């Protein structure tokens, strides 16, 4: 998390969410580890995990989502991003 000081009246536009996640072998479950947590509003959005694009199929909790296709090789601390445009 980065703290930013903006002048009064400024608009701050967030264009993506990011952080790290943990995934399991041949699993569609994605568990939040660090960074921005998940929201039900993200269902249907693209999530890029370790450079591979997936679609968020279901929201479980702020710390867990399900994706459209299983991840072949699970890992801990994979970098993720969710473009918001």
Phi and psi in radians as a Rosetta constraint file:
Dihedral C 1 N 2 CA 2 C 2 CIRCULARHARMONIC -2.017 0.35
Dihedral N 2 CA 2 C 2 N 3 CIRCULARHARMONIC 2.281 0.35
Dihedral C 2 N 3 CA 3 C 3 CIRCULARHARMONIC -1.593 0.35
Dihedral N 3 CA 3 C 3 N 4 CIRCULARHARMONIC 2.228 0.35
Dihedral C 3 N 4 CA 4 C 4 CIRCULARHARMONIC -2.148 0.35
Dihedral N 4 CA 4 C 4 N 5 CIRCULARHARMONIC 2.329 0.35
Dihedral C 4 N 5 CA 5 C 5 CIRCULARHARMONIC -1.764 0.35
Dihedral N 5 CA 5 C 5 N 6 CIRCULARHARMONIC 2.079 0.35
Dihedral C 5 N 6 CA 6 C 6 CIRCULARHARMONIC -1.942 0.35
Dihedral N 6 CA 6 C 6 N 7 CIRCULARHARMONIC 2.543 0.35
Dihedral C 6 N 7 CA 7 C 7 CIRCULARHARMONIC -1.091 0.35
Dihedral N 7 CA 7 C 7 N 8 CIRCULARHARMONIC 2.648 0.35
Dihedral C 7 N 8 CA 8 C 8 CIRCULARHARMONIC -0.964 0.35
Dihedral N 8 CA 8 C 8 N 9 CIRCULARHARMONIC 2.355 0.35
Dihedral C 8 N 9 CA 9 C 9 CIRCULARHARMONIC 1.514 0.35
Dihedral N 9 CA 9 C 9 N 10 CIRCULARHARMONIC -0.031 0.35
Dihedral C 9 N 10 CA 10 C 10 CIRCULARHARMONIC -1.302 0.35
Dihedral N 10 CA 10 C 10 N 11 CIRCULARHARMONIC 2.662 0.35
Dihedral C 10 N 11 CA 11 C 11 CIRCULARHARMONIC -1.928 0.35
Dihedral N 11 CA 11 C 11 N 12 CIRCULARHARMONIC 2.280 0.35
Dihedral C 11 N 12 CA 12 C 12 CIRCULARHARMONIC -1.963 0.35
Dihedral N 12 CA 12 C 12 N 13 CIRCULARHARMONIC 2.040 0.35
Dihedral C 12 N 13 CA 13 C 13 CIRCULARHARMONIC -1.818 0.35
Dihedral N 13 CA 13 C 13 N 14 CIRCULARHARMONIC 2.099 0.35
Dihedral C 13 N 14 CA 14 C 14 CIRCULARHARMONIC -1.596 0.35
Dihedral N 14 CA 14 C 14 N 15 CIRCULARHARMONIC 2.124 0.35
Dihedral C 14 N 15 CA 15 C 15 CIRCULARHARMONIC -1.798 0.35
Dihedral N 15 CA 15 C 15 N 16 CIRCULARHARMONIC -0.205 0.35
Dihedral C 15 N 16 CA 16 C 16 CIRCULARHARMONIC -2.794 0.35
Dihedral N 16 CA 16 C 16 N 17 CIRCULARHARMONIC 2.725 0.35
Dihedral C 16 N 17 CA 17 C 17 CIRCULARHARMONIC -1.795 0.35
Dihedral N 17 CA 17 C 17 N 18 CIRCULARHARMONIC 2.659 0.35
Dihedral C 17 N 18 CA 18 C 18 CIRCULARHARMONIC -2.750 0.35
Dihedral N 18 CA 18 C 18 N 19 CIRCULARHARMONIC 2.913 0.35
Dihedral C 18 N 19 CA 19 C 19 CIRCULARHARMONIC 2.831 0.35
Dihedral N 19 CA 19 C 19 N 20 CIRCULARHARMONIC -2.605 0.35
Dihedral C 19 N 20 CA 20 C 20 CIRCULARHARMONIC -2.250 0.35
Dihedral N 20 CA 20 C 20 N 21 CIRCULARHARMONIC 2.660 0.35
Dihedral C 20 N 21 CA 21 C 21 CIRCULARHARMONIC -2.368 0.35
Dihedral N 21 CA 21 C 21 N 22 CIRCULARHARMONIC 2.830 0.35
Dihedral C 21 N 22 CA 22 C 22 CIRCULARHARMONIC -1.978 0.35
Dihedral N 22 CA 22 C 22 N 23 CIRCULARHARMONIC 2.397 0.35
Dihedral C 22 N 23 CA 23 C 23 CIRCULARHARMONIC -2.291 0.35
Dihedral N 23 CA 23 C 23 N 24 CIRCULARHARMONIC 2.762 0.35
Dihedral C 23 N 24 CA 24 C 24 CIRCULARHARMONIC -1.898 0.35
Dihedral N 24 CA 24 C 24 N 25 CIRCULARHARMONIC 2.796 0.35
Dihedral C 24 N 25 CA 25 C 25 CIRCULARHARMONIC -1.085 0.35
Dihedral N 25 CA 25 C 25 N 26 CIRCULARHARMONIC 2.286 0.35
Dihedral C 25 N 26 CA 26 C 26 CIRCULARHARMONIC 0.918 0.35
Dihedral N 26 CA 26 C 26 N 27 CIRCULARHARMONIC 0.660 0.35
Dihedral C 26 N 27 CA 27 C 27 CIRCULARHARMONIC -2.072 0.35
Dihedral N 27 CA 27 C 27 N 28 CIRCULARHARMONIC 2.652 0.35
Dihedral C 27 N 28 CA 28 C 28 CIRCULARHARMONIC -1.740 0.35
Dihedral N 28 CA 28 C 28 N 29 CIRCULARHARMONIC 0.011 0.35
Dihedral C 28 N 29 CA 29 C 29 CIRCULARHARMONIC -1.488 0.35
Dihedral N 29 CA 29 C 29 N 30 CIRCULARHARMONIC 2.264 0.35
Dihedral C 29 N 30 CA 30 C 30 CIRCULARHARMONIC -2.107 0.35
Dihedral N 30 CA 30 C 30 N 31 CIRCULARHARMONIC 2.126 0.35
Dihedral C 30 N 31 CA 31 C 31 CIRCULARHARMONIC -1.894 0.35
Dihedral N 31 CA 31 C 31 N 32 CIRCULARHARMONIC 2.200 0.35
Dihedral C 31 N 32 CA 32 C 32 CIRCULARHARMONIC -1.059 0.35
Dihedral N 32 CA 32 C 32 N 33 CIRCULARHARMONIC 2.470 0.35
Dihedral C 32 N 33 CA 33 C 33 CIRCULARHARMONIC -2.113 0.35
Dihedral N 33 CA 33 C 33 N 34 CIRCULARHARMONIC -0.919 0.35
Dihedral C 33 N 34 CA 34 C 34 CIRCULARHARMONIC -2.529 0.35
Dihedral N 34 CA 34 C 34 N 35 CIRCULARHARMONIC 2.869 0.35
Dihedral C 34 N 35 CA 35 C 35 CIRCULARHARMONIC 1.575 0.35
Dihedral N 35 CA 35 C 35 N 36 CIRCULARHARMONIC -2.582 0.35
Dihedral C 35 N 36 CA 36 C 36 CIRCULARHARMONIC -1.276 0.35
Dihedral N 36 CA 36 C 36 N 37 CIRCULARHARMONIC 2.309 0.35
Dihedral C 36 N 37 CA 37 C 37 CIRCULARHARMONIC -1.425 0.35
Dihedral N 37 CA 37 C 37 N 38 CIRCULARHARMONIC 2.944 0.35
Dihedral C 37 N 38 CA 38 C 38 CIRCULARHARMONIC -1.499 0.35
Dihedral N 38 CA 38 C 38 N 39 CIRCULARHARMONIC 2.808 0.35
Dihedral C 38 N 39 CA 39 C 39 CIRCULARHARMONIC -2.429 0.35
Dihedral N 39 CA 39 C 39 N 40 CIRCULARHARMONIC 2.650 0.35
Dihedral C 39 N 40 CA 40 C 40 CIRCULARHARMONIC -1.066 0.35
Dihedral N 40 CA 40 C 40 N 41 CIRCULARHARMONIC -0.397 0.35
Dihedral C 40 N 41 CA 41 C 41 CIRCULARHARMONIC -1.200 0.35
Dihedral N 41 CA 41 C 41 N 42 CIRCULARHARMONIC -0.177 0.35
Dihedral C 41 N 42 CA 42 C 42 CIRCULARHARMONIC -1.517 0.35
Dihedral N 42 CA 42 C 42 N 43 CIRCULARHARMONIC -0.160 0.35
Dihedral C 42 N 43 CA 43 C 43 CIRCULARHARMONIC -1.034 0.35
Dihedral N 43 CA 43 C 43 N 44 CIRCULARHARMONIC 2.271 0.35
Dihedral C 43 N 44 CA 44 C 44 CIRCULARHARMONIC 1.624 0.35
Dihedral N 44 CA 44 C 44 N 45 CIRCULARHARMONIC -0.214 0.35
Dihedral C 44 N 45 CA 45 C 45 CIRCULARHARMONIC -1.441 0.35
Dihedral N 45 CA 45 C 45 N 46 CIRCULARHARMONIC 2.748 0.35
Dihedral C 45 N 46 CA 46 C 46 CIRCULARHARMONIC -1.406 0.35
Dihedral N 46 CA 46 C 46 N 47 CIRCULARHARMONIC 2.379 0.35
Dihedral C 46 N 47 CA 47 C 47 CIRCULARHARMONIC -2.166 0.35
Dihedral N 47 CA 47 C 47 N 48 CIRCULARHARMONIC 2.272 0.35
Dihedral C 47 N 48 CA 48 C 48 CIRCULARHARMONIC -1.835 0.35
Dihedral N 48 CA 48 C 48 N 49 CIRCULARHARMONIC 2.065 0.35
Dihedral C 48 N 49 CA 49 C 49 CIRCULARHARMONIC -2.051 0.35
Dihedral N 49 CA 49 C 49 N 50 CIRCULARHARMONIC 2.063 0.35
Dihedral C 49 N 50 CA 50 C 50 CIRCULARHARMONIC 0.888 0.35
Dihedral N 50 CA 50 C 50 N 51 CIRCULARHARMONIC 0.688 0.35
Dihedral C 50 N 51 CA 51 C 51 CIRCULARHARMONIC 1.516 0.35
Dihedral N 51 CA 51 C 51 N 52 CIRCULARHARMONIC -0.071 0.35
Dihedral C 51 N 52 CA 52 C 52 CIRCULARHARMONIC -1.896 0.35
Dihedral N 52 CA 52 C 52 N 53 CIRCULARHARMONIC 2.301 0.35
Dihedral C 52 N 53 CA 53 C 53 CIRCULARHARMONIC -1.525 0.35
Dihedral N 53 CA 53 C 53 N 54 CIRCULARHARMONIC 2.380 0.35
Dihedral C 53 N 54 CA 54 C 54 CIRCULARHARMONIC -2.385 0.35
Dihedral N 54 CA 54 C 54 N 55 CIRCULARHARMONIC 2.979 0.35
Dihedral C 54 N 55 CA 55 C 55 CIRCULARHARMONIC -1.979 0.35
Dihedral N 55 CA 55 C 55 N 56 CIRCULARHARMONIC 2.367 0.35
Dihedral C 55 N 56 CA 56 C 56 CIRCULARHARMONIC -1.303 0.35
Dihedral N 56 CA 56 C 56 N 57 CIRCULARHARMONIC 1.978 0.35
Dihedral C 56 N 57 CA 57 C 57 CIRCULARHARMONIC -1.558 0.35
Dihedral N 57 CA 57 C 57 N 58 CIRCULARHARMONIC -0.545 0.35
Dihedral C 57 N 58 CA 58 C 58 CIRCULARHARMONIC -2.710 0.35
Dihedral N 58 CA 58 C 58 N 59 CIRCULARHARMONIC 2.498 0.35
Dihedral C 58 N 59 CA 59 C 59 CIRCULARHARMONIC -1.704 0.35
Dihedral N 59 CA 59 C 59 N 60 CIRCULARHARMONIC 2.274 0.35
Dihedral C 59 N 60 CA 60 C 60 CIRCULARHARMONIC -1.861 0.35
Dihedral N 60 CA 60 C 60 N 61 CIRCULARHARMONIC -0.831 0.35
Dihedral C 60 N 61 CA 61 C 61 CIRCULARHARMONIC -2.862 0.35
Dihedral N 61 CA 61 C 61 N 62 CIRCULARHARMONIC 3.041 0.35
Dihedral C 61 N 62 CA 62 C 62 CIRCULARHARMONIC -1.046 0.35
Dihedral N 62 CA 62 C 62 N 63 CIRCULARHARMONIC -0.279 0.35
Dihedral C 62 N 63 CA 63 C 63 CIRCULARHARMONIC -1.959 0.35
Dihedral N 63 CA 63 C 63 N 64 CIRCULARHARMONIC 0.108 0.35
Dihedral C 63 N 64 CA 64 C 64 CIRCULARHARMONIC -2.700 0.35
Dihedral N 64 CA 64 C 64 N 65 CIRCULARHARMONIC 2.359 0.35
Dihedral C 64 N 65 CA 65 C 65 CIRCULARHARMONIC -2.329 0.35
Dihedral N 65 CA 65 C 65 N 66 CIRCULARHARMONIC 2.864 0.35
Dihedral C 65 N 66 CA 66 C 66 CIRCULARHARMONIC -1.977 0.35
Dihedral N 66 CA 66 C 66 N 67 CIRCULARHARMONIC 2.441 0.35
Dihedral C 66 N 67 CA 67 C 67 CIRCULARHARMONIC -1.873 0.35
Dihedral N 67 CA 67 C 67 N 68 CIRCULARHARMONIC 2.949 0.35
Dihedral C 67 N 68 CA 68 C 68 CIRCULARHARMONIC -1.249 0.35
Dihedral N 68 CA 68 C 68 N 69 CIRCULARHARMONIC -0.538 0.35
Dihedral C 68 N 69 CA 69 C 69 CIRCULARHARMONIC -2.289 0.35
Dihedral N 69 CA 69 C 69 N 70 CIRCULARHARMONIC 2.471 0.35
Dihedral C 69 N 70 CA 70 C 70 CIRCULARHARMONIC -1.083 0.35
Dihedral N 70 CA 70 C 70 N 71 CIRCULARHARMONIC 2.578 0.35
Dihedral C 70 N 71 CA 71 C 71 CIRCULARHARMONIC -1.541 0.35
Dihedral N 71 CA 71 C 71 N 72 CIRCULARHARMONIC 2.176 0.35
Dihedral C 71 N 72 CA 72 C 72 CIRCULARHARMONIC -1.051 0.35
Dihedral N 72 CA 72 C 72 N 73 CIRCULARHARMONIC -0.882 0.35
Dihedral C 72 N 73 CA 73 C 73 CIRCULARHARMONIC -2.123 0.35
Dihedral N 73 CA 73 C 73 N 74 CIRCULARHARMONIC 1.914 0.35
Dihedral C 73 N 74 CA 74 C 74 CIRCULARHARMONIC -1.204 0.35
Dihedral N 74 CA 74 C 74 N 75 CIRCULARHARMONIC 2.779 0.35
Dihedral C 74 N 75 CA 75 C 75 CIRCULARHARMONIC -2.780 0.35
Dihedral N 75 CA 75 C 75 N 76 CIRCULARHARMONIC 2.836 0.35
Dihedral C 75 N 76 CA 76 C 76 CIRCULARHARMONIC -1.764 0.35
Dihedral N 76 CA 76 C 76 N 77 CIRCULARHARMONIC 2.453 0.35
Dihedral C 76 N 77 CA 77 C 77 CIRCULARHARMONIC 1.233 0.35
Dihedral N 77 CA 77 C 77 N 78 CIRCULARHARMONIC 0.546 0.35
Dihedral C 77 N 78 CA 78 C 78 CIRCULARHARMONIC -1.267 0.35
Dihedral N 78 CA 78 C 78 N 79 CIRCULARHARMONIC 2.376 0.35
Dihedral C 78 N 79 CA 79 C 79 CIRCULARHARMONIC -1.261 0.35
Dihedral N 79 CA 79 C 79 N 80 CIRCULARHARMONIC 2.365 0.35
Dihedral C 79 N 80 CA 80 C 80 CIRCULARHARMONIC -2.275 0.35
Dihedral N 80 CA 80 C 80 N 81 CIRCULARHARMONIC 2.749 0.35
Dihedral C 80 N 81 CA 81 C 81 CIRCULARHARMONIC -2.542 0.35
Dihedral N 81 CA 81 C 81 N 82 CIRCULARHARMONIC 2.602 0.35
Dihedral C 81 N 82 CA 82 C 82 CIRCULARHARMONIC -2.237 0.35
Dihedral N 82 CA 82 C 82 N 83 CIRCULARHARMONIC 1.804 0.35
Dihedral C 82 N 83 CA 83 C 83 CIRCULARHARMONIC -1.126 0.35
Dihedral N 83 CA 83 C 83 N 84 CIRCULARHARMONIC 2.432 0.35
Dihedral C 83 N 84 CA 84 C 84 CIRCULARHARMONIC -1.883 0.35
Dihedral N 84 CA 84 C 84 N 85 CIRCULARHARMONIC 0.340 0.35
